[in-house]
Amino acid sequence: MDLLSTLPEECLSEILQRTSPADASRFATVSKGSKSAADSDAVWVRFLPEDLPEIISRSVSPVVYANNKELYFSLCNSPILLDAGKLSFSVKLRNGKKCYMVGARELVIIWCRDIPQYWKLTSHPDSRGTINTRMLSSDTVYGCYLVFKLGRNPYGLQSANAFVRFTNDEVDGDDERAAILGHFARENDRDRHSRTGEAPVRIGDGLTEIAKVHLQRPDGFEQIGRVSVGRGDGWMEVELGSFYNDRGDDGVVETMLLGREGYQGKSGLIVQGIEFRPKS
Protein backbone atom coordinates (compact mmCIF):
# COMPACT_ATOMS: atom_id res chain seq x y z
CA MET A 1 0.00 0.00 0.00
CA ASP A 2 1.21 3.51 -0.84
CA LEU A 3 2.27 5.11 2.46
CA LEU A 4 1.13 8.56 1.32
CA SER A 5 -2.34 7.28 0.60
CA THR A 6 -2.73 6.41 4.28
CA LEU A 7 -2.47 10.08 5.32
CA PRO A 8 -5.69 12.13 5.52
CA GLU A 9 -6.20 14.47 2.58
CA GLU A 10 -6.26 17.46 4.92
CA CYS A 11 -2.80 16.51 6.21
CA LEU A 12 -1.39 16.13 2.71
CA SER A 13 -2.89 19.47 1.76
CA GLU A 14 -1.23 21.21 4.72
CA ILE A 15 2.14 19.75 3.73
CA LEU A 16 1.84 20.70 0.06
CA GLN A 17 0.85 24.28 0.87
CA ARG A 18 4.39 24.71 2.17
CA THR A 19 6.08 23.47 -1.01
CA SER A 20 6.14 24.95 -4.54
CA PRO A 21 3.98 24.72 -7.67
CA ALA A 22 6.50 22.32 -9.21
CA ASP A 23 6.48 20.11 -6.12
CA ALA A 24 2.68 19.99 -5.99
CA SER A 25 2.47 19.11 -9.70
CA ARG A 26 4.98 16.28 -9.28
CA PHE A 27 3.25 15.02 -6.14
CA ALA A 28 -0.05 14.71 -8.04
CA THR A 29 1.53 11.97 -10.18
CA VAL A 30 2.91 9.94 -7.27
CA SER A 31 -0.29 8.13 -6.42
CA LYS A 32 -4.01 8.27 -6.96
CA GLY A 33 -4.48 9.03 -3.30
CA SER A 34 -2.24 12.10 -3.44
CA LYS A 35 -3.71 13.66 -6.61
CA SER A 36 -6.85 15.00 -4.95
CA ALA A 37 -4.84 16.79 -2.27
CA ALA A 38 -2.19 18.05 -4.69
CA ASP A 39 -4.80 19.53 -7.04
CA SER A 40 -6.96 21.06 -4.32
CA ASP A 41 -7.90 24.74 -4.20
CA ALA A 42 -6.46 24.95 -0.69
CA VAL A 43 -2.99 24.13 -2.05
CA TRP A 44 -3.00 26.27 -5.19
CA VAL A 45 -4.44 29.38 -3.57
CA ARG A 46 -1.23 29.52 -1.51
CA PHE A 47 0.80 29.86 -4.73
CA LEU A 48 -1.29 32.76 -6.05
CA PRO A 49 -0.74 36.40 -4.97
CA GLU A 50 -2.79 37.40 -1.92
CA ASP A 51 -4.19 40.45 -3.71
CA LEU A 52 -5.23 38.49 -6.82
CA PRO A 53 -9.01 39.12 -6.37
CA GLU A 54 -8.35 42.88 -6.53
CA ILE A 55 -6.12 42.44 -9.57
CA ILE A 56 -8.70 40.29 -11.38
CA SER A 57 -11.39 42.88 -10.64
CA ARG A 58 -9.46 45.29 -12.89
CA SER A 59 -9.34 42.85 -15.83
CA VAL A 60 -10.63 44.07 -19.19
CA SER A 61 -12.28 40.69 -19.84
CA PRO A 62 -13.82 38.15 -17.44
CA VAL A 63 -11.28 35.70 -16.01
CA VAL A 64 -12.88 32.25 -16.24
CA TYR A 65 -11.43 29.24 -14.44
CA ALA A 66 -12.65 25.97 -12.92
CA ASN A 67 -10.24 25.82 -9.98
CA ASN A 68 -7.17 27.55 -8.54
CA LYS A 69 -4.70 25.26 -10.27
CA GLU A 70 -6.24 26.07 -13.64
CA LEU A 71 -6.15 29.78 -12.77
CA TYR A 72 -2.47 29.55 -11.80
CA PHE A 73 -1.35 28.03 -15.09
CA SER A 74 -3.66 30.30 -17.08
CA LEU A 75 -1.98 33.36 -15.54
CA CYS A 76 1.45 31.85 -16.26
CA ASN A 77 0.72 31.30 -19.94
CA SER A 78 -1.84 33.99 -20.84
CA PRO A 79 -1.38 37.46 -19.29
CA ILE A 80 -4.56 39.42 -18.59
CA LEU A 81 -5.09 43.07 -19.52
CA LEU A 82 -5.84 45.48 -16.67
CA ASP A 83 -7.01 49.08 -16.32
CA ALA A 84 -8.49 49.48 -19.82
CA GLY A 85 -5.45 47.82 -21.36
CA LYS A 86 -2.82 50.04 -19.74
CA LEU A 87 -1.14 47.10 -17.98
CA SER A 88 -0.87 43.36 -18.45
CA PHE A 89 -0.46 40.95 -15.55
CA SER A 90 0.89 37.42 -15.25
CA VAL A 91 2.60 35.23 -12.66
CA LYS A 92 5.98 33.55 -12.88
CA LEU A 93 5.67 29.83 -13.52
CA ARG A 94 8.30 28.75 -10.98
CA ASN A 95 6.99 30.58 -7.92
CA GLY A 96 3.80 32.54 -8.68
CA LYS A 97 5.38 35.95 -8.16
CA LYS A 98 3.81 38.92 -9.92
CA CYS A 99 4.85 40.21 -13.35
CA TYR A 100 3.57 43.43 -14.91
CA MET A 101 4.06 45.00 -18.31
CA VAL A 102 3.45 48.72 -18.78
CA GLY A 103 1.93 49.09 -22.25
CA ALA A 104 3.60 51.25 -24.90
CA ARG A 105 0.87 53.90 -24.76
CA GLU A 106 1.54 54.42 -21.04
CA LEU A 107 5.25 55.08 -21.48
CA VAL A 108 6.53 58.64 -21.41
CA ILE A 109 8.21 59.02 -24.79
CA ILE A 110 10.08 62.20 -25.64
CA TRP A 111 8.32 64.32 -28.31
CA CYS A 112 5.58 61.76 -28.90
CA ARG A 113 2.84 63.49 -26.91
CA ASP A 114 3.69 66.99 -28.05
CA ILE A 115 4.28 66.05 -31.69
CA PRO A 116 1.73 63.31 -32.51
CA GLN A 117 3.32 62.29 -35.81
CA TYR A 118 6.01 60.46 -33.83
CA TRP A 119 3.47 58.22 -32.07
CA LYS A 120 2.49 55.23 -34.18
CA LEU A 121 3.60 52.54 -31.73
CA THR A 122 6.95 52.98 -33.41
CA SER A 123 8.75 54.60 -30.53
CA HIS A 124 11.55 57.10 -30.33
CA PRO A 125 14.01 55.39 -27.94
CA ASP A 126 13.83 58.02 -25.20
CA SER A 127 11.14 56.29 -23.17
CA ARG A 128 10.38 55.91 -19.48
CA GLY A 129 8.21 53.48 -17.53
CA THR A 130 7.19 53.55 -13.87
CA ILE A 131 5.39 51.22 -11.47
CA ASN A 132 4.60 51.45 -7.76
CA THR A 133 6.52 48.90 -5.71
CA ARG A 134 3.35 48.12 -3.70
CA MET A 135 2.02 46.32 -6.77
CA LEU A 136 4.97 43.92 -6.90
CA SER A 137 5.89 40.81 -4.93
CA SER A 138 7.89 41.55 -1.78
CA ASP A 139 11.38 40.25 -1.00
CA THR A 140 12.06 39.84 -4.72
CA VAL A 141 14.71 40.98 -7.19
CA TYR A 142 12.99 42.37 -10.29
CA GLY A 143 14.40 42.94 -13.74
CA CYS A 144 13.11 45.69 -16.06
CA TYR A 145 12.90 44.68 -19.73
CA LEU A 146 12.10 46.69 -22.85
CA VAL A 147 9.98 44.40 -25.07
CA PHE A 148 10.14 45.37 -28.73
CA LYS A 149 10.48 44.42 -32.37
CA LEU A 150 12.57 45.97 -35.12
CA GLY A 151 10.90 47.10 -38.32
CA ARG A 152 12.41 47.04 -41.76
CA ASN A 153 15.72 48.84 -42.15
CA PRO A 154 16.02 50.11 -38.55
CA TYR A 155 18.65 52.72 -37.83
CA GLY A 156 19.95 54.78 -34.94
CA LEU A 157 19.28 51.99 -32.43
CA GLN A 158 22.71 50.40 -32.08
CA SER A 159 23.25 51.59 -28.52
CA ALA A 160 21.47 53.49 -25.78
CA ASN A 161 21.77 54.29 -22.07
CA ALA A 162 19.39 52.84 -19.48
CA PHE A 163 18.86 53.39 -15.79
CA VAL A 164 16.62 52.19 -12.97
CA ARG A 165 15.96 54.17 -9.79
CA PHE A 166 13.50 54.61 -6.95
CA THR A 167 11.67 57.91 -6.96
CA ASN A 168 8.95 59.61 -4.94
CA ASP A 169 5.75 60.89 -6.52
CA GLU A 170 5.58 63.64 -3.93
CA VAL A 171 9.02 65.01 -4.80
CA ASP A 172 9.90 66.80 -8.02
CA GLY A 173 12.49 64.57 -9.64
CA ASP A 174 13.54 66.96 -12.42
CA ASP A 175 16.81 67.96 -10.73
CA GLU A 176 17.77 64.36 -10.01
CA ARG A 177 16.88 63.28 -13.55
CA ALA A 178 18.98 66.17 -14.91
CA ALA A 179 21.91 64.92 -12.81
CA ILE A 180 21.51 61.44 -14.30
CA LEU A 181 21.39 62.81 -17.82
CA GLY A 182 24.48 64.88 -17.08
CA HIS A 183 26.25 61.75 -15.86
CA PHE A 184 25.40 59.97 -19.12
CA ALA A 185 26.59 62.92 -21.17
CA ARG A 186 29.98 62.86 -19.43
CA GLU A 187 30.28 59.10 -19.81
CA ASN A 188 29.46 59.25 -23.51
CA ASP A 189 32.35 61.65 -24.03
CA ARG A 190 34.86 59.23 -22.55
CA ASP A 191 36.46 56.13 -23.89
CA ARG A 192 34.42 53.39 -22.20
CA HIS A 193 36.02 50.39 -23.88
CA SER A 194 37.73 49.47 -20.61
CA ARG A 195 34.47 49.60 -18.62
CA THR A 196 31.86 46.91 -18.10
CA GLY A 197 29.11 49.14 -19.43
CA GLU A 198 27.09 49.06 -16.21
CA ALA A 199 27.62 50.10 -12.62
CA PRO A 200 25.64 51.35 -9.62
CA VAL A 201 26.07 55.11 -9.34
CA ARG A 202 24.77 57.17 -6.44
CA ILE A 203 22.96 60.27 -7.64
CA GLY A 204 20.84 62.22 -5.20
CA ASP A 205 19.01 60.05 -2.64
CA GLY A 206 18.55 56.95 -4.80
CA LEU A 207 20.88 54.22 -5.98
CA THR A 208 20.71 54.22 -9.75
CA GLU A 209 21.82 51.27 -11.85
CA ILE A 210 23.07 52.42 -15.21
CA ALA A 211 23.78 50.29 -18.25
CA LYS A 212 24.66 50.52 -21.89
CA VAL A 213 22.22 48.50 -23.99
CA HIS A 214 21.97 47.50 -27.65
CA LEU A 215 18.63 47.16 -29.41
CA GLN A 216 20.46 46.13 -32.57
CA ARG A 217 23.41 43.77 -32.40
CA PRO A 218 26.50 45.95 -32.00
CA ASP A 219 29.40 46.10 -34.39
CA GLY A 220 32.24 43.69 -33.71
CA PHE A 221 34.41 46.28 -32.01
CA GLU A 222 31.66 47.44 -29.63
CA GLN A 223 30.74 44.62 -27.30
CA ILE A 224 30.22 46.58 -24.07
CA GLY A 225 26.81 46.36 -22.42
CA ARG A 226 23.66 44.29 -22.74
CA VAL A 227 22.48 42.92 -26.07
CA SER A 228 18.83 42.20 -26.92
CA VAL A 229 17.66 38.58 -27.14
CA GLY A 230 14.60 36.79 -28.52
CA ARG A 231 11.76 35.92 -26.13
CA GLY A 232 10.34 32.96 -28.02
CA ASP A 233 7.04 34.74 -28.73
CA GLY A 234 8.12 36.74 -31.77
CA TRP A 235 9.29 39.72 -29.67
CA MET A 236 12.75 40.72 -28.43
CA GLU A 237 13.82 42.10 -25.08
CA VAL A 238 16.76 43.83 -23.48
CA GLU A 239 17.28 44.22 -19.74
CA LEU A 240 17.36 47.88 -18.71
CA GLY A 241 18.30 47.19 -15.10
CA SER A 242 17.18 45.53 -11.89
CA PHE A 243 16.19 46.37 -8.32
CA TYR A 244 15.29 44.67 -5.06
CA ASN A 245 11.73 45.13 -3.82
CA ASP A 246 11.78 44.67 -0.06
CA ARG A 247 8.32 45.24 1.43
CA GLY A 248 6.83 47.36 -1.34
CA ASP A 249 7.31 50.61 0.57
CA ASP A 250 9.99 52.19 -1.63
CA GLY A 251 7.51 54.25 -3.64
CA VAL A 252 7.74 54.30 -7.43
CA VAL A 253 10.49 52.62 -9.41
CA GLU A 254 11.40 54.29 -12.69
CA THR A 255 13.30 52.85 -15.62
CA MET A 256 14.42 54.96 -18.54
CA LEU A 257 16.01 54.38 -21.94
CA LEU A 258 17.86 57.23 -23.62
CA GLY A 259 19.41 57.48 -27.06
CA ARG A 260 23.14 58.22 -27.08
CA GLU A 261 23.48 59.99 -30.41
CA GLY A 262 21.99 63.36 -29.54
CA TYR A 263 19.30 64.35 -32.02
CA GLN A 264 20.23 61.81 -34.67
CA GLY A 265 17.18 60.31 -36.36
CA LYS A 266 15.98 56.90 -35.24
CA SER A 267 13.55 54.54 -36.91
CA GLY A 268 12.25 50.99 -36.79
CA LEU A 269 11.56 50.50 -33.07
CA ILE A 270 8.16 48.92 -32.33
CA VAL A 271 7.53 48.89 -28.59
CA GLN A 272 5.20 46.47 -26.80
CA GLY A 273 6.03 47.82 -23.37
CA ILE A 274 8.35 47.62 -20.37
CA GLU A 275 8.04 44.46 -18.32
CA PHE A 276 8.80 44.18 -14.60
CA ARG A 277 9.33 40.52 -13.71
CA PRO A 278 11.18 38.53 -11.03
CA LYS A 279 14.69 37.45 -11.90
CA SER A 280 15.74 33.84 -11.45
C-alpha positions, 0 to 999 in steps of 0.5 A, a space after each residue: 500500500 502507498 504510504 502517502 495514501 494512508 495520510 488524511 487528505 487534509 494533512 497532505 494538503 497542509 504539507 503541500 501548501 508549504 512546497 512549490 507549484 512544481 512540487 505539488 504538480 509532481 506530487 499529483 503523479 505519485 499516487 491516486 491518493 495524493 492527486 486529490 490533495 495536490 490539485 486542491 484549491 487549498 494548495 494552489 491558492 497559496 501559490 497565487 498572490 494574496 491580492 489576486 481578487 483585486 487584480 482580477 477585478 481590474 481585468 478588461 475581460 472576465 477571467 474564467 477558471 474551474 479551480 485555482 490550479 487552472 487559474 495559476 497556469 492560465 496566468 502563467 501562460 496567458 497574461 490578462 489586460 488590466 485598467 483598460 489595457 494600460 497594464 498586463 499581468 501574469 505570474 511567474 511559472 516557478 513561484 507565482 510571483 507577480 509580473 507586470 508589463 506597462 503598455 507602450 501607450 503608457 510610457 513617457 516618450 520624448 516628443 511623442 505626446 507633443 508632436 503626434 506624428 512620432 506616435 504610431 507605436 513605433 517609438 523614439 528610444 527616449 522612453 520611461 516606464 514607472 510602477 509602484 513597488 506596492 504592486 509587486 511581490 515583496 522580497 524579490 529581485 525584479 528585472 526591467 525589460 524593454 519588449 520590442 520588435 525591429 521594423 524594416 531597415 532600422 537605424 539609430 538603435 545600435 546603442 542606448 543608455 538605461 537606468 533604474 531608480 526609486 523615486 517619490 511621486 511627492 518630490 519633483 524629480 527633475 533635478 535628479 533626472 537632470 543629474 543622471 542625464 548629465 552623468 550619461 553625457 559625461 560618460 558618452 564623451 569618454 572612452 568606455 572600452 575598458 568599462 563593463 558598461 554598467 555600474 551602480 552610481 549614487 545620484 541624489 538620494 537613490 541608488 541608480 543602476 546604469 547600463 549601456 544597452 543595444 537594441 540592434 546587435 552591436 558592431 564587432 568592435 563594440 561589445 560593451 553592455 547588454 544585447 537584446 535577445 529573442 523571447 520565443 514569442 516573436 518579440 525581443 527584449 533587453 534588460 534595462 536594469 534591476 532592483 530589489 523590492 523589499 516590502 513594497 514601501 519604496 515608492 515608485 520605481 522608474 526605468 528609462 532608456 535614452 538614445 546616445 546619439 543626440 538628435 540623430 534620427 531613429 527609426 524601426 523600433 516597435 515597442 510592446 512595453 516595459 516588463 517588470 518581472 522577477 529574476 531567477 
